[in-house]
């Protein structure tokens, strides 16, 4: 291998693993077996997986080995291990959506993104941990328990892509599939010291069954490096006929990975600390991370200025809550099984079912109008800078320990006050791991791009990574 002496396979990035496979320095089977061994040894401590599929992974690796020996053209990520968040359908593989009600559900189809990742050459080792139907900003459920932060397993890994983030941060995988309807990629990326991309609306297809009724949910990558996330986004991106949204692809001949290898130029960056959420006070560590990112951006030559006014209007939060609750009204749960839902899910379902049609339509209308006005009001900026969460990572049980779904939801609102607005606007956003507390915990900061402009975010993030490398930082269990 071209890596330094003493390097282990999980020290390699996804792109390095792919290059080593192509150079016949390591085989897909060796990569898969190494990751499976780490999952067996470490996953009890971090709770990254709901389902591990070693037989399927080994069969795929054996086929990938044969393709290397055959000497033909290989896809870009040939033989690289990954995993799929358990909110995505996987044909023939248990898909629980984090709910005990669906603990034995095995779909007959793959989601389009699963097919796309396999076509790029990745090998899935299973399904990563997610909270029930992806509603919370933390990951815990009645099937696998909590996904824990590898930097401190007494703390939650965030959500709803908490299992994916824990797997990557613990070195079980080089990168992983996630999804984000209100911060669910950015929150766990920020907690676990990773780079995560919430793509623009329509960048990655939710076909064939994903609901785009609200337009909030998107799928994207979590990785340790900007380049790994960019190449995974290249693999995931693209519409399927019939999709209600289409993001314009990069210009002919361009890739998202390519943007990671070019300077962003001098950018105008608007920053803000006021989320507009009542009671969402910032912890000093979060403020320090934000100020540090601002200073670094200025030192790199960018024009950083405070937004002239708080960018959020008071009515957007109540409207978002209504639309979030609406998503719980059509869960595939028979009446006889409702008592098996967790308190938060029952609370959201009840709140959604109590709404009138007028309530629902008014909330959707409010969000659409807000999105248009917000994008127009911030259009002078190339990038926006904001915190992700208002507090450092939370202990296991902090949100839901009292069993009160309504109180759980209120805690989440104050904790994750910043990211959901960009699910409303559909803009791309990333989490950049630039700050660690004195106690060694990561705190990510959010960068937001113009609609459909992941390219600028990837280029800028790569510049930040070069200036303040984070890839050498690993938790003790690494």
BELGI-V175476 format. One record per residue. RES is the residue in three letters. PHI is phi as a letter, one per 30 degrees, with the letter a starting at -180 (NA if undefined). PSI is psi in whole degrees, 0 to 359 (none if undefined). Layout:
res->RES phi->PHI psi->PSI
res->RES phi->PHI psi->PSI
This chain:
res->UNK phi->NA psi->156
res->UNK phi->d psi->0
res->UNK phi->d psi->170
res->UNK phi->d psi->159
res->UNK phi->e psi->140
res->UNK phi->i psi->355
res->UNK phi->d psi->132
res->UNK phi->c psi->163
res->UNK phi->e psi->324
res->UNK phi->d psi->352
res->UNK phi->d psi->339
res->UNK phi->d psi->143
res->UNK phi->d psi->170
res->UNK phi->d psi->317
res->UNK phi->d psi->323
res->UNK phi->d psi->321
res->UNK phi->d psi->315
res->UNK phi->d psi->319
res->UNK phi->d psi->322
res->UNK phi->d psi->324
res->UNK phi->d psi->314
res->UNK phi->d psi->326
res->UNK phi->d psi->1
res->UNK phi->i psi->31
res->UNK phi->d psi->340
res->UNK phi->a psi->151
res->UNK phi->c psi->155
res->UNK phi->e psi->322
res->UNK phi->d psi->319
res->UNK phi->d psi->318
res->UNK phi->d psi->315
res->UNK phi->d psi->315
res->UNK phi->d psi->322
res->UNK phi->d psi->315
res->UNK phi->d psi->319
res->UNK phi->d psi->321
res->UNK phi->d psi->320
res->UNK phi->d psi->322
res->UNK phi->d psi->314
res->UNK phi->d psi->322
res->UNK phi->d psi->327
res->UNK phi->c psi->342
res->UNK phi->d psi->335
res->UNK phi->e psi->328
res->UNK phi->d psi->331
res->UNK phi->c psi->342
res->UNK phi->i psi->42
res->UNK phi->d psi->333
res->UNK phi->c psi->142
res->UNK phi->c psi->324
res->UNK phi->b psi->130
res->UNK phi->c psi->138
res->UNK phi->b psi->70
res->UNK phi->d psi->321
res->UNK phi->d psi->316
res->UNK phi->d psi->319
res->UNK phi->d psi->319
res->UNK phi->d psi->321
res->UNK phi->d psi->317
res->UNK phi->d psi->321
res->UNK phi->d psi->321
res->UNK phi->d psi->319
res->UNK phi->d psi->322
res->UNK phi->d psi->323
res->UNK phi->e psi->314
res->UNK phi->d psi->322
res->UNK phi->d psi->322
res->UNK phi->d psi->315
res->UNK phi->d psi->331
res->UNK phi->d psi->337
res->UNK phi->i psi->14
res->UNK phi->d psi->186
res->UNK phi->d psi->136
res->UNK phi->c psi->145
res->UNK phi->d psi->164
res->UNK phi->d psi->331
res->UNK phi->c psi->35
res->UNK phi->e psi->121
res->UNK phi->i psi->3
res->UNK phi->d psi->127
res->UNK phi->d psi->146
res->UNK phi->a psi->192
res->UNK phi->a psi->161
res->UNK phi->c psi->132
res->UNK phi->d psi->141
res->UNK phi->d psi->25
res->UNK phi->c psi->357
res->UNK phi->c psi->138
res->UNK phi->d psi->136
res->UNK phi->b psi->117
res->UNK phi->d psi->126
res->UNK phi->i psi->2
res->UNK phi->b psi->132
res->UNK phi->e psi->131
res->UNK phi->b psi->105
res->UNK phi->c psi->343
res->UNK phi->h psi->26
res->UNK phi->i psi->16
res->UNK phi->c psi->135
res->UNK phi->d psi->334
res->UNK phi->d psi->329
res->UNK phi->c psi->30
res->UNK phi->d psi->338
res->UNK phi->c psi->13
res->UNK phi->d psi->129
res->UNK phi->b psi->108
res->UNK phi->d psi->160
res->UNK phi->c psi->355
res->UNK phi->b psi->158
res->UNK phi->c psi->144
res->UNK phi->d psi->155
res->UNK phi->e psi->324
res->UNK phi->d psi->329
res->UNK phi->d psi->315
res->UNK phi->d psi->318
res->UNK phi->d psi->318
res->UNK phi->d psi->322
res->UNK phi->d psi->321
res->UNK phi->d psi->332
res->UNK phi->d psi->355
res->UNK phi->j psi->355
res->UNK phi->d psi->157
res->UNK phi->b psi->117
res->UNK phi->d psi->134
res->UNK phi->c psi->359
res->UNK phi->k psi->203
res->UNK phi->c psi->127
res->UNK phi->d psi->155
res->UNK phi->d psi->139
res->UNK phi->b psi->151
res->UNK phi->d psi->169
res->UNK phi->e psi->114
res->UNK phi->h psi->18
res->UNK phi->i psi->15
res->UNK phi->d psi->318
res->UNK phi->d psi->164
res->UNK phi->c psi->11
res->UNK phi->b psi->168
res->UNK phi->c psi->114
res->UNK phi->a psi->148
res->UNK phi->a psi->178
res->UNK phi->d psi->5
res->UNK phi->c psi->310
res->UNK phi->b psi->354
res->UNK phi->i psi->197
res->UNK phi->d psi->147
res->UNK phi->d psi->127
res->UNK phi->c psi->148
res->UNK phi->d psi->120
res->UNK phi->d psi->338
res->UNK phi->d psi->335
res->UNK phi->a psi->97
res->UNK phi->d psi->357
res->UNK phi->d psi->353
res->UNK phi->c psi->153
res->UNK phi->d psi->147
res->UNK phi->d psi->0
res->UNK phi->i psi->178
res->UNK phi->a psi->172
res->UNK phi->c psi->359
res->UNK phi->c psi->40
res->UNK phi->d psi->322
res->UNK phi->d psi->319
res->UNK phi->d psi->315
res->UNK phi->d psi->317
res->UNK phi->d psi->321
res->UNK phi->d psi->318
res->UNK phi->d psi->317
res->UNK phi->d psi->330
res->UNK phi->d psi->359
res->UNK phi->i psi->23
res->UNK phi->d psi->332
res->UNK phi->b psi->152
res->UNK phi->d psi->331
res->UNK phi->a psi->166
res->UNK phi->a psi->154
res->UNK phi->d psi->138
res->UNK phi->b psi->177
res->UNK phi->b psi->161
res->UNK phi->b psi->110
res->UNK phi->c psi->347
res->UNK phi->a psi->22
res->UNK phi->k psi->9
res->UNK phi->d psi->350
res->UNK phi->c psi->314
res->UNK phi->d psi->321
res->UNK phi->d psi->304
res->UNK phi->d psi->330
res->UNK phi->d psi->315
res->UNK phi->d psi->323
res->UNK phi->d psi->327
res->UNK phi->c psi->8
res->UNK phi->i psi->34
res->UNK phi->c psi->168
res->UNK phi->c psi->123
res->UNK phi->b psi->143
res->UNK phi->c psi->119
res->UNK phi->c psi->107
res->UNK phi->d psi->169
res->UNK phi->d psi->155
res->UNK phi->e psi->130
res->UNK phi->i psi->359
res->UNK phi->d psi->318
res->UNK phi->c psi->128
res->UNK phi->d psi->141
res->UNK phi->c psi->14
res->UNK phi->d psi->159
res->UNK phi->c psi->347
res->UNK phi->c psi->351
res->UNK phi->e psi->136
res->UNK phi->d psi->120
res->UNK phi->c psi->21
res->UNK phi->e psi->316
res->UNK phi->d psi->339
res->UNK phi->i psi->11
res->UNK phi->d psi->321
res->UNK phi->d psi->134
res->UNK phi->b psi->165
res->UNK phi->c psi->146
res->UNK phi->a psi->182
res->UNK phi->c psi->152
res->UNK phi->b psi->132
res->UNK phi->a psi->169
res->UNK phi->d psi->337
res->UNK phi->b psi->158
res->UNK phi->d psi->317
res->UNK phi->d psi->321
res->UNK phi->d psi->318
res->UNK phi->d psi->321
res->UNK phi->d psi->316
res->UNK phi->d psi->329
res->UNK phi->d psi->322
res->UNK phi->d psi->321
res->UNK phi->e psi->319
res->UNK phi->d psi->325
res->UNK phi->d psi->332
res->UNK phi->d psi->153
res->UNK phi->k psi->142
res->UNK phi->d psi->163
res->UNK phi->c psi->137
res->UNK phi->e psi->132
res->UNK phi->j psi->348
res->UNK phi->d psi->141
res->UNK phi->d psi->343
res->UNK phi->b psi->144
res->UNK phi->b psi->123
res->UNK phi->d psi->135
res->UNK phi->d psi->133
res->UNK phi->d psi->166
res->UNK phi->e psi->157
res->UNK phi->e psi->157
res->UNK phi->e psi->131
res->UNK phi->i psi->352
res->UNK phi->c psi->152
res->UNK phi->b psi->162
res->UNK phi->d psi->325
res->UNK phi->d psi->321
res->UNK phi->d psi->324
res->UNK phi->d psi->337
res->UNK phi->d psi->346
res->UNK phi->c psi->19
res->UNK phi->b psi->148
res->UNK phi->d psi->150
res->UNK phi->d psi->349
res->UNK phi->i psi->182
res->UNK phi->d psi->123
res->UNK phi->c psi->151
res->UNK phi->c psi->120
res->UNK phi->c psi->123
res->UNK phi->c psi->129
res->UNK phi->c psi->154
res->UNK phi->a psi->151
res->UNK phi->c psi->351
res->UNK phi->c psi->109
res->UNK phi->d psi->340
res->UNK phi->i psi->355
res->UNK phi->d psi->120
res->UNK phi->e psi->134
res->UNK phi->i psi->4
res->UNK phi->c psi->75
res->UNK phi->d psi->143
res->UNK phi->d psi->133
res->UNK phi->d psi->146
res->UNK phi->e psi->327
res->UNK phi->d psi->322
res->UNK phi->d psi->318
res->UNK phi->d psi->320
res->UNK phi->d psi->319
res->UNK phi->d psi->318
res->UNK phi->d psi->313
res->UNK phi->d psi->323
res->UNK phi->d psi->317
res->UNK phi->d psi->320
res->UNK phi->e psi->314
res->UNK phi->d psi->316
res->UNK phi->d psi->318
res->UNK phi->d psi->319
res->UNK phi->d psi->318
res->UNK phi->d psi->333
res->UNK phi->d psi->1
res->UNK phi->j psi->6
res->UNK phi->d psi->153
res->UNK phi->d psi->108
res->UNK phi->c psi->126
res->UNK phi->b psi->154
res->UNK phi->d psi->141
res->UNK phi->d psi->143
res->UNK phi->d psi->338
res->UNK phi->a psi->160
res->UNK phi->e psi->131
res->UNK phi->d psi->353
res->UNK phi->c psi->148
res->UNK phi->c psi->150
res->UNK phi->e psi->329
res->UNK phi->d psi->348
res->UNK phi->d psi->325
res->UNK phi->d psi->311
res->UNK phi->e psi->322
res->UNK phi->d psi->320
res->UNK phi->d psi->319
res->UNK phi->e psi->319
res->UNK phi->d psi->313
res->UNK phi->d psi->323
res->UNK phi->d psi->316
res->UNK phi->d psi->326
res->UNK phi->e psi->326
res->UNK phi->d psi->341
res->UNK phi->d psi->356
res->UNK phi->d psi->345
res->UNK phi->c psi->26
res->UNK phi->d psi->143
res->UNK phi->d psi->63
res->UNK phi->b psi->117
res->UNK phi->d psi->152
res->UNK phi->e psi->326
res->UNK phi->d psi->347
res->UNK phi->c psi->2
res->UNK phi->d psi->328
res->UNK phi->d psi->350
res->UNK phi->d psi->351
res->UNK phi->d psi->152
res->UNK phi->d psi->159
res->UNK phi->e psi->319
res->UNK phi->d psi->316
res->UNK phi->d psi->317
res->UNK phi->d psi->320
res->UNK phi->d psi->312
res->UNK phi->d psi->319
res->UNK phi->d psi->314
res->UNK phi->d psi->320
res->UNK phi->d psi->320
res->UNK phi->d psi->317
res->UNK phi->d psi->339
res->UNK phi->d psi->351
res->UNK phi->d psi->149
res->UNK phi->d psi->165
res->UNK phi->e psi->324
res->UNK phi->d psi->317
res->UNK phi->e psi->314
res->UNK phi->d psi->312
res->UNK phi->d psi->323
res->UNK phi->d psi->320
res->UNK phi->d psi->316
res->UNK phi->d psi->318
res->UNK phi->d psi->316
res->UNK phi->e psi->316
res->UNK phi->d psi->320
res->UNK phi->d psi->318
res->UNK phi->d psi->316
res->UNK phi->e psi->314
res->UNK phi->e psi->314
res->UNK phi->d psi->314
res->UNK phi->d psi->323
res->UNK phi->d psi->312
res->UNK phi->d psi->319
res->UNK phi->d psi->319
res->UNK phi->d psi->334
res->UNK phi->c psi->14
res->UNK phi->d psi->344
res->UNK phi->d psi->346
res->UNK phi->c psi->141
res->UNK phi->d psi->324
res->UNK phi->b psi->147
res->UNK phi->c psi->148
res->UNK phi->b psi->130
res->UNK phi->a psi->162
res->UNK phi->d psi->173
res->UNK phi->c psi->296
res->UNK phi->c psi->158
res->UNK phi->d psi->346
res->UNK phi->b psi->158
res->UNK phi->d psi->173
res->UNK phi->e psi->144
res->UNK phi->c psi->149
res->UNK phi->d psi->153
res->UNK phi->e psi->131
res->UNK phi->j psi->355
res->UNK phi->d psi->322
res->UNK phi->d psi->318
res->UNK phi->b psi->14
res->UNK phi->d psi->335
res->UNK phi->d psi->358
res->UNK phi->i psi->13
res->UNK phi->c psi->109
res->UNK phi->d psi->321
res->UNK phi->d psi->318
res->UNK phi->d psi->322
res->UNK phi->e psi->312
res->UNK phi->d psi->319
res->UNK phi->d psi->320
res->UNK phi->d psi->319
res->UNK phi->d psi->320
res->UNK phi->e psi->316
res->UNK phi->d psi->329
res->UNK phi->d psi->314
res->UNK phi->c psi->61
res->UNK phi->d psi->344
res->UNK phi->c psi->321
res->UNK phi->d psi->330
res->UNK phi->d psi->335
res->UNK phi->e psi->330
res->UNK phi->d psi->349
res->UNK phi->d psi->329
res->UNK phi->d psi->313
res->UNK phi->d psi->339
res->UNK phi->i psi->6
res->UNK phi->d psi->151
res->UNK phi->d psi->149
res->UNK phi->a psi->150
res->UNK phi->b psi->160
res->UNK phi->c psi->127
res->UNK phi->c psi->125
res->UNK phi->d psi->88
res->UNK phi->c psi->345
res->UNK phi->b psi->135
res->UNK phi->b psi->139
res->UNK phi->d psi->169
res->UNK phi->e psi->332
res->UNK phi->d psi->2
res->UNK phi->i psi->21
res->UNK phi->c psi->135
res->UNK phi->d psi->148
res->UNK phi->b psi->112
res->UNK phi->d psi->161
res->UNK phi->b psi->146
res->UNK phi->c psi->134
res->UNK phi->c psi->137
res->UNK phi->b psi->135
res->UNK phi->c psi->170
res->UNK phi->d psi->160
res->UNK phi->e psi->131
res->UNK phi->i psi->18
res->UNK phi->c psi->59
res->UNK phi->d psi->332
res->UNK phi->e psi->313
res->UNK phi->d psi->319
res->UNK phi->d psi->318
res->UNK phi->d psi->317
res->UNK phi->d psi->314
res->UNK phi->d psi->318
res->UNK phi->d psi->322
res->UNK phi->d psi->323
res->UNK phi->d psi->317
res->UNK phi->d psi->319
res->UNK phi->d psi->322
res->UNK phi->d psi->321
res->UNK phi->d psi->326
res->UNK phi->b psi->74
res->UNK phi->e psi->142
res->UNK phi->b psi->352
res->UNK phi->d psi->338
res->UNK phi->d psi->350
res->UNK phi->d psi->125
res->UNK phi->b psi->150
res->UNK phi->d psi->165
res->UNK phi->d psi->329
res->UNK phi->d psi->357
res->UNK phi->e psi->none
